[in-house]
Amino acid sequence: MSDKQNETHESVEDQLDFIQSANNLRGVNRLLTQVMAKQKIQALIKEENLSIISDAVMDLALAGDGDDDENRLLAAAVLGRLSAVARARDSLVFARISELFDSAPLPIEALADGDEKYYAALSFAAIEADWLVDYCHKQSVLIDTSEKARRVLLSIALREAGSLSDYWQMNQLALTGLGAIKGGDTRYKRIRRITTASSEIVREWQGEVGVDAGLALASWFSEIVKSGKKDVEEEILTNILDESLTMLLRIIELRFSHALLAPTYSMLDSAKDAFGRQGWTDLLRSSNNMNKVRTSLKEAALVLARQGKTDPDLMEVLSIAYNSVAQVMPAITSHFADARDLDPETKAWWEQGGKVKQSQRNVSHQIGNSEDQQIGSLLINVEESKMVMEKLERAVVPFLEISDPPLAETVKKAAGSYSEIALAARQLATMRKLKHMDDKGKILEYNPLKHEMLGGHQLGVRKIKVERDGIQKEFGGKIKVLVKPRVSPAD
C-alpha cells in the first residue's frame, strides 16, 4: 500500500481493519509511523487493540514458511515501535517475541533508518537467547550513525555481562570489526561514537564493577585505539580519551577502594603507549577529564600517606597523569599542605616523587620505620621457631643425654641462646610498640596493599588465608602495618 492509501485510514476502526488485513509489514509500519506523528497512537492501541496489533505483526512476520529474515527483523522494529508508546503494557507487545528468532537476526544495518534500528534494538532487549550478547556487541560496532540503537545494544550487552569488567572484555572481541572501516578519520569518528555510547551506559550502571576492572578497561582501550592515527583530528582523539576517562572514574565512584590501587588506572599507561609521547602531551593539555583523574590519584596518595604507606606503582601512575615526576612533586606538595597528621618520612616520600635520599630522612626518629620492620620480622621469626625449640629441649635433649652427652650440652646452649634472643626481640618490640596483627589462620578479603601473596601478586583473587602473621605499630593515633601478613589464595 502507498503512503497516500494509508492516510485515508483516519478512524481507529479503519486503522485496525487495515492492520488486520495487511499482507506486508511495510504497510503496517508506515501506518503506525503516521499515527505516531499525528500523536494519535494511544487511541489506536487502547485496551485489547494493543494485543491485536502485536499478534497481527507476529503473524505477518511468520507468514508462509516464516523464513524471511528481513521480514522478521522488520517485525522486531515494528514491535519495538509499539513498545515505545505502550508504556507499562510492553509485556503485551512482547508476549510472542520468543517466536521471532531461532538464531541471530540479520545485521541491524539492513533496516531503513535510525528509528527502525532503535526500535528493533528495543525488541532485542526483551529477548532471551544464546546469540543475543554476541549479536549486540558486534552490531554496536557495525552500526554507522544510529546512536540511539547503539546505546540500547550496549545497554543490553552490559546488562547481560553483569559487571563492567566482563562487559569490556566481551566488547573487546567485537572491536575487530573496526578494521573493515577504511580511512583513519572515518574509523576514529566511529570509535568516538562507540566510546561515547559506552561511556553513557557505564555512567548509568549501578551494578558490579567486577574483577580487575581497571585492567579490563585498559585492554579494551588499547584495542579500540590500536590502529593508525595519522590525519585524525586532535579533537576526536581528545573526545575518545575523555569518554574513556569517564568510565575509569565510574569504577572509582562505584567502588572507592579501587582508587587506592594502581592497576585501576592502567588505562593511562595504555593511552600513553597508544598516542605516543608527543600525542600524550597534547592530549593531556586538551583533556577535560584528566584533572578529575589527577584529583582522584592525589586523594589516593593522601589516604595512603595517612596510613603511613608509600606506593611506587601509584607514583608511576601519577607521573603518567602529570607527564613527569617533576610535575607530580608540586602537585602533591600542594595537595598535602593542610595534612598535618602525616608521618614526616612518608610525607617526604610522596612530595619528592618517591625519591627521598637517606640523608634527607627525619633525624628526630633515632629508630625509623625500616628498623622497626626488621625488629618486626625478627619477632615473627622467633615466635614461629618457639614451638620447634621447645620440642627440641623437651624431647631431644633427654635422649641425647643418654646417647651423646657432649651433643646434648651443645643443644642445651643453642636452646638457651634462642631464649635470650627471643626475650630480646620481645623487649625491643615492646619498646617500639610493635604488636602482632593476630590474623594468622583467618580468611580475609585480599588487599595487595595490606597482604603479601606467596609467589607474588595474583589477579582475580578475592579471598585469602593468612599463613604468617603481620606486625603493626600505632603512630600518631593511627595503625601502620610494618610487616605485611603473608597470605595464600583461599578460593
C-alpha positions, 0 to 999 in steps of 0.5 A: 500500500502507498503512503497516500492509501494509508492516510485515508485510514483516519478512524481507529476502526479503519486503522485496525481493519487495515492492520488486520488485513495487511499482507506486508509489514511495510504497510503496517509500519508506515501506518503506525509511523503516521499515527505516531506523528499525528500523536494519535497512537494511544487511541489506536492501541487502547485496551485489547487493540494493543494485543491485536496489533502485536499478534497481527505483526507476529503473524505477518512476520511468520507468514508462509514458511516464516523464513524471511529474515528481513521480514522478521527483523522488520517485525522486531522494529515494528514491535519495538515501535509499539513498545515505545508508546505502550508504556507499562503494557510492553509485556503485551507487545512482547508476549510472542517475541520468543517466536521471532528468532531461532538464531541471530537476526540479520545485521541491524544495518539492513533496516531503513533508518535510525528509528527502525534500528532503535526500535528493533534494538528495543525488541532485542532487549526483551529477548532471551537467547544464546546469540543475543550478547554476541549479536549486540556487541558486534552490531554496536560496532557495525552500526554507522550513525544510529546512536540511539540503537547503539546505546540500547545494544550496549545497554543490553550487552552490559546488562547481560555481562553483569559487571563492567569488567566482563562487559569490556572484555566481551566488547573487546572481541567485537572491536575487530570489526573496526578494521573493515572501516577504511580511512583513519578519520572515518574509523576514529569518528566511529570509535568516538561514537562507540566510546561515547555510547559506552561511556553513557551506559557505564555512567548509568550502571549501578551494578558490579564493577567486577574483577580487575576492572581497571585492567579490563578497561585498559585492554579494551582501550588499547584495542579500540585505539590500536590502529593508525592515527595519522590525519585524525583530528586532535579533537576526536582523539581528545573526545575518545580519551575523555569518554574513556576517562569517564568510565575509569572514574565510574569504577572509582565512584562505584567502588572507592577502594579501587582508587587506592590501587594502581592497576585501576588506572592502567588505562593511562599507561595504555593511552600513553603507549597508544598516542605516543609521547608527543600525542600524550602531551597534547592530549593531556593539555586538551583533556577535560577529564584528566584533572578529575583523574589527577584529583582522584590519584592525589586523594589516593596518595593522601589516604595512603600517606595517612596510613603511613604507606608509600606506593611506587606503582601509584607514583608511576601512575601519577607521573603518567597523569602529570607527564613527569615526576617533576610535575607530580612533586608540586602537585602533591606538595600542594595537595598535602599542605593542610595534612598535618597528621602525616608521618614526616618520612612518608610525607617526604616520600610522596612530595619528592616523587618517591625519591627521598635520599637517606640523608634527607630522612627525619633525624628526630626518629633515632629508630625509623620505620625500616628498623622497626620492620626488621625488629618486626620480622625478627619477632615473627621469626622467633615466635614461629621457631618457639614451638620447634625449640621447645620440642627440641629441649623437651624431647631431644635433649633427654635422649641425647643425654643418654646417647651423646652427652657432649651433643646434648650440652651443645643443644642445651646452649643453642636452646638457651641462646634462642631464649635470650634472643627471643626475650630480646626481640620481645623487649625491643618490640615492646619498646617500639610498640610493635604488636602482632596483627593476630590474623594468622589462620583467618580468611580475609578479603585480599588487599595487595596493599595490606597482604603479601601473596606467596609467589607474588601478586595474583589477579582475580583473587578475592579471598585469602588465608593468612599463613604468617602473621603481620606486625603493626605499630600505632603512630600518631593515633593511627595503625601502620602495618610494618610487616605485611601478613603473608597470605595464600589464595583461599578460593 
